[in-house]
Amino acid sequence: MNNNWKKQVTLFLSSQAVSLFGSSLVQFAIVWYVTKETSSGFWVSMLTVCAYLPQFLISFFAGVWADRHSKKCMIIAADASIAFTTFVLVMLLPYVLGSTYKDTLLLSLLLLASTLRSVGTGIQTPAVSAMIPELVPEQQYMRVNGINATIQSVVQFAAPAAAGLVLTFYTLRITLMIDIVTAIIGISLFGLVTLPKKDITIKKEKNSLFGEMRMGIQYANSVSYLKNLLILNGFFIFLCVPAGFLAALYVSRTYGDSYVYLTTVELVGFAGMTAGGILMGTWGGFKSRLKTVVVGMLLFGALAMGMGVAESFILYLILMFIYGIALTMVQTSTTTMLQEKTKPEMQGRIFGFFGAIYSAFLPIGMVVFGPLSDIVSMRYIMVFSGIALIVLGVVTSIKRRD
């Protein structure tokens, strides 16, 4: 692999950044719109379930497709389908808003659109993660993953600000149209990426889709390192829900429900993730990847507890910034370990399972903690989740020494 890989990686990461910007902006706009209009833990939870459960279901198949077919074609098709779903939503909005039952119809339409967009994301995500090892030399995995995390954080840093700004001065419909434009730009850039020839030989005789999926499951189960890492990540995502994914609901109830508060907390969180990406891209973490994960997890748990008891919004924002760094430490190290320890012909399936676990444990966490937040103070829930994360980190550290 010659130095041309840097040019190809730059095009690849740039295309995904543009696409991510539009998708993130729309996702923030929808969540914030529902949060502000309903202030209901139930509706926010339902929206999150619709946004992630389809990813869980499709990720198993998407991983096999990524190993079987062109990852480039998969990514382009998925990105285009997400943009088309948004386009249909934009076209239907005027009719829904003019209806007598506009509130119910609008929420139902947003749930349906989130479901369809989630299917596209579930197809795209494992292909993107599995494509990096095809473009990047192995010794550069952590560096490129750190750079990718930084780019994504910068993009997601800008997305909530843009979403809040557009929603403040314009309509939801205009906000949604941005996703269509960014998808066209992202796909155009990605079309310029040239993939190197694969070093692995694909067998002419292929098993059935379910047969290859079963082979992937057997492989993940047979390699204890991969199996334990995937399970650990699932529990981590589940316990991240109160402090991370319910942050908008917590802020709206505790400090204020204006777009200014919602935008500020997201900006600070992604600023922390940007700092974390830069840190991982330059420092690279501890010599032991798992030690980096454990330290990030312990830090995350302590921060969740701190955010749960913070009375000052300024203090909450400071903790949210450090939280972003801790989250990036865990995610970047986990992704790098999976890329390093997985056979090339199994990359798609393993990252399919990785995405499926994320898409399963997140909505489970939302279903548990979302409605629970309508009954129990979110402060108690965040402190509990922080303690649980610290326990999980300690247990993982002890097992690592065994």
Order of alpha helices (4+ residues) and beta strands (2+ residues): alpha-alpha-alpha-alpha-alpha-alpha-alpha-alpha-alpha-alpha-alpha-alpha-alpha-alpha
